[in-house]
Amino acid sequence: MNFIIKDINQLKKITIIDRIILLIYSFIPIFLIIGTGLSELAIIILSLKFIIDFLFLKKIKFHNKELIYFLLLIYLSLIINSFFSVNSENSFLRNIFFFKYIIFIIGTIDFFSKRELAFTLVIKIWTIILIVFSIDLFIQFFTQKNMIGIESPLKYHRLSGFMGDELKAGALILSFCFVISGYFINHDKYKLNGLILLFLFIMTIFITGDRSNFIKSILIVSLLIFFIDRKYIKQTIVLSLISVSLITILISTNQVFKERFQNKILNEFKQNEFNINKFIKQTEYGKIYNSAYELFLEKKVFGVGNKNYRILCEKDYRDKYSFEKEIKNPRCNTHPHQIYYEILSEHGIFGFTILIICLLGFVYTNFVFVLKKKNFLLISLFFSILVVFIPLLPGGSFFTSFNASMFWLNVSFYYSCKNLCTKKKY
């Protein structure tokens, strides 16, 4: 705890307002665990503070102009999307209030780019929160109840921990774990601790039963291994072997894990002659993807509108929305569960093109910089952002408060870290 107490003591030098802002950022993981309403409120409060700073106090500086251009391009596409939405009631508020994320991102980057101590302190507090959250999930895994007696709604298949009925624990850990482990691995004094934390979090994601986010975490780790300090390669290999051994034992001895990972993924993939398209088509997610694709074919240019995949759930949607073709066996759900199918079906070719432009623009303007700096935290954040756009793997809706809050927070911290690296302060 000394590594936090020392930083907290130095906070006496900053204003009360800055301390409150710092406190809000520090508790964002807790807000997300309790409910998206709280995290949404936190982002709104911070956005209002940054608007005041910009309009009246002239404190906000616009960093990373290419990012601002990307954000404005996304916002413009959302406004246009509202005009072509088949159900504007669903789309309008989500589209118009995306503006709060733009303010939040610009303000967050400005705040932490000027305050290295605040930047590192928030990550340290997140570390404590995520460790407690992970321990609680292990308790729920072994006893079916977490430390305050909460059972998961799918206790034999998925874990929820403090999140109660929400099965989002894996997504939350994935979003924060690489920021945390990346920070510690970046420092010689804490490098081994960071590696241990990284593999602890990966194991935690695995036991939650969240297969998609576990695969995403493995993909990031596989890339990050190439950037590990050579002095710690042996420790990394040992931790990797321990993790693989534990996962193998769990899959072979636990009937639920065996069914979900070995039978549902490995065996069925093999039965489909290792053809990923055949494999996905027969899954429940594949059926949702197919419905999303057929919905896209109805409204190819601008899609059916943000948050409108759910119209498939309405009994009279064919008559109500005047679709030309009948969608065969439409799979009802709130969203397509895959980012590219979500964008295609709800935003069309226009929105999809905007997404690709912004994604490629981000990679183009940052990839070389990341490689040159060799900052492990920066690299971890870079891959944490990109993994959201992995094709085919299912995930939450890109524009919902829960996922948007975590994604844009990672983007904000990436650019804050980039600016600190540029100033050679970090």
Beta strands, then each sheet from edge to edge (+ up, - down):
end
